[in-house]
């Protein structure tokens, strides 16, 4: 089980709200959120309600100023990432609806171009584990969280039109 505490103002000031799971709308509890503490587990936080917008991966620790993470205004929603102990497996596709080149990934990939010779990734099927996709090689830039399931069209999810996938990393059980 995870635990995260959100604070209205920077440096853990103002009103607070504690969550131990997903929260689609933090403004139901706080007028805004500009700092947080992850006491256990891992979370994705979002700058829009309903797990939309820019995302940031948080491990256990203190985050005194969310604007340093790239949030221009406030955290609006969060999703707890369950621990996964087991294998990781994902099929990645060059085109929408599982078209084009297909490759299978079972571990982290610093550069999609270097490893798979793919210039673009537009769909995938996550069979095992939880993954982070990054817009730049070496796990940099904006990120997107994927849990097990089929992702047929990144553009419809707001990924493809906003960013190109250049690296990916497994979310391991080091979140505690």
C-alpha positions in Angstrom: 0.0 0.0 0.0 1.3 3.5 -0.8 0.9 6.7 1.0 1.3 10.3 -0.3 0.5 13.6 1.4 -0.3 16.6 -0.7 0.1 20.2 0.5 -1.5 23.4 -0.9 1.7 25.4 -0.8 5.4 24.9 -1.4 7.5 23.6 1.4 4.7 21.5 2.9 2.7 24.5 4.0 -1.1 25.1 4.0 -3.8 22.6 4.0 -3.0 18.9 3.4 -4.6 15.8 2.0 -3.4 12.2 2.5 -4.0 9.5 -0.2 -3.3 5.8 -0.2 -4.6 5.1 -3.7 -5.8 6.8 -6.9 -7.4 10.2 -6.7 -8.9 11.6 -9.9 -9.6 15.1 -8.6 -7.4 16.6 -5.8 -9.2 20.0 -5.9 -12.1 18.2 -4.2 -9.8 18.2 -1.1 -7.4 21.1 -1.7 -7.7 24.3 -3.6 -4.3 23.6 -5.2 -1.3 21.4 -4.6 2.3 22.6 -4.8 4.3 20.2 -2.7 4.0 16.6 -1.5 5.6 13.8 0.5 5.6 10.1 -0.6 5.9 8.1 2.6 5.6 4.7 0.9 5.1 3.2 -2.6 5.3 4.9 -6.0 2.9 7.3 -7.6 2.3 9.1 -10.9 1.0 12.7 -10.4 -0.7 14.6 -13.1 -1.2 18.3 -13.8 -4.8 17.7 -14.9 -7.8 15.9 -13.4 -8.7 12.4 -14.3 -5.0 11.3 -14.8 -4.5 13.5 -17.8 -1.9 16.0 -18.8 1.8 16.0 -18.0 2.9 13.2 -15.7 5.7 12.8 -13.2 6.9 9.6 -11.4 7.4 9.9 -7.7 9.2 7.5 -5.4 9.5 7.7 -1.6 10.7 11.2 -0.7 9.9 14.8 -0.2 9.0 17.2 -3.1 9.0 20.7 -1.7 8.2 22.6 -4.9 6.2 20.9 -7.7 7.1 23.6 -10.2 10.6 22.2 -10.2 9.1 19.0 -11.7 7.6 20.9 -14.6 4.2 21.6 -13.1 3.4 25.2 -13.9 0.3 25.4 -11.7 -0.6 22.5 -9.5 -0.9 18.7 -9.2 -4.5 17.8 -10.0 -4.7 14.0 -9.7 -2.6 11.0 -8.8 -2.4 7.2 -9.4 -0.8 4.7 -7.1 1.5 2.3 -8.9 1.1 -1.2 -7.5 4.3 -3.2 -6.8 5.1 -5.8 -9.4 7.3 -8.7 -8.6 7.7 -10.9 -11.6 8.6 -10.7 -15.2 8.2 -7.7 -17.5 7.0 -8.0 -21.0 5.7 -5.6 -23.6 5.2 -5.7 -27.4 5.9 -2.4 -29.1 4.7 -1.5 -32.5 5.7 1.1 -35.0 2.2 2.0 -36.1 -1.3 2.3 -34.6 -3.4 -0.8 -34.0 -0.4 -3.0 -33.6 0.8 -2.4 -37.2 4.3 -2.1 -38.7 7.4 -3.5 -37.0 6.9 -5.4 -33.8 9.5 -5.9 -31.1 9.3 -7.5 -27.7 10.8 -5.8 -24.7 11.6 -7.5 -21.3 13.9 -4.9 -19.8 14.8 -1.2 -19.9 15.7 0.4 -23.2 17.8 3.6 -23.2 17.3 4.3 -26.9 14.5 2.9 -29.1 16.5 3.8 -32.2 19.7 2.1 -31.1 18.1 -1.1 -29.9 15.1 -1.6 -32.1 16.0 0.7 -35.1 12.5 2.3 -34.7 11.9 5.9 -35.3 8.4 5.9 -33.9 6.2 3.8 -31.6 2.5 4.3 -31.9 1.0 1.3 -30.1 1.9 -1.4 -27.6 0.6 -4.3 -25.6 1.9 -4.5 -22.0 1.6 -8.1 -20.9 3.5 -8.0 -17.7 4.7 -5.2 -15.3 4.4 -1.5 -15.2 6.4 0.8 -17.5 7.4 4.4 -18.1 7.8 5.7 -21.6 10.1 8.8 -22.1 10.2 11.3 -25.0 14.0 11.4 -25.0 16.7 8.8 -25.0 18.3 7.9 -21.6 15.0 8.2 -19.7 14.7 12.0 -20.0 12.0 14.4 -20.9 8.3 14.0 -20.5 7.1 10.6 -19.4 4.0 8.4 -19.7 2.9 5.6 -17.4 1.6 2.3 -18.8 0.1 -0.5 -16.8 -0.9 -4.0 -18.3 -3.2 -3.7 -21.2 -3.5 -2.9 -24.9 -2.7 0.6 -26.1 -3.9 0.7 -29.7 -3.5 4.4 -30.5 -1.1 6.7 -28.7 -2.5 9.8 -30.4 -6.0 9.1 -29.0 -4.4 8.8 -25.5 -2.7 12.2 -26.0 0.8 10.7 -26.3 1.6 10.5 -30.0 0.7 14.0 -30.9 2.5 15.5 -27.9 5.7 13.4 -27.8 7.7 10.8 -29.5 8.8 7.7 -27.5 12.6 7.4 -27.4 13.2 5.3 -24.3 11.4 3.1 -21.8 12.0 1.8 -18.3 10.4 -0.9 -16.1 8.9 0.3 -12.7 10.5 -2.2 -10.4 9.6 -3.0 -6.8 12.1 -0.4 -5.4 9.3 1.9 -4.6 9.0 1.1 -0.9 
